[in-house]
Amino acid sequence: KDQREGDVKGAVYLFSYAIKFDPDNAEAYFYRALAEASQGHNYLAASDCRRAVELDPRRAGACAPLMAGQKAVPATGTSDQSAQDQAAQDQA
């Protein structure tokens, strides 16, 4: 919610907090990657996407652009993995 409302730093903090308490939370890594990428922190975004894919290989399509150093895939406003993958393919 913070990221959608423009508080990207707050969103990164909250995703980091979630990861601290659940280091296997692929969704938190994925959304933190999107937030970091929106701020131009591509190295951090790629790192988080790699971890998200390790935890949930279905995120590979959505994370591919970030891991390849390309422009970030915008947040789709959904946690539906197929919608995220489609958004990533549309960006490619």
MOBEL-V985326 format. One record per backbone hydrogen bond with DSSP energy under -1.0 kcal/mol. CO is the residue of the C=O (numbers start at 1). NH is the residue of the N-H. E is the energy in kcal/mol with one decimal. If there is no record, write none. Layout:
<<CO,NH,E> <CO,NH,E>>
This chain:
<<1,5,-1.7> <2,7,-2.5> <3,6,-1.5> <6,8,-1.5> <7,11,-2.1> <8,12,-2.9> <9,13,-2.3> <10,14,-2.5> <11,15,-2.8> <12,16,-2.5> <13,17,-2.4> <14,18,-2.3> <15,19,-2.3> <16,20,-2.2> <17,21,-1.5> <18,22,-1.6> <22,25,-1.7> <24,26,-1.2> <25,29,-1.8> <26,30,-2.5> <27,31,-2.6> <28,32,-2.1> <29,33,-2.1> <30,34,-2.0> <31,35,-2.1> <32,36,-2.8> <33,37,-2.7> <34,38,-1.9> <36,39,-1.0> <36,41,-2.5> <37,40,-1.8> <40,42,-1.5> <41,45,-2.4> <42,46,-2.7> <43,47,-2.2> <44,48,-2.5> <45,49,-2.4> <46,50,-2.5> <47,51,-2.0> <48,52,-2.5> <49,53,-2.5> <50,54,-2.2> <51,55,-2.1> <52,56,-2.4> <56,59,-2.5> <57,60,-1.8> <59,63,-2.1> <60,64,-1.5> <63,67,-2.7> <64,68,-1.6> <65,70,-3.1> <66,69,-1.3> <80,84,-1.9> <81,85,-2.7> <82,86,-2.2> <83,87,-2.2> <84,88,-2.1> <85,89,-2.3> <86,90,-2.4> <87,91,-1.4> <88,92,-1.2>>
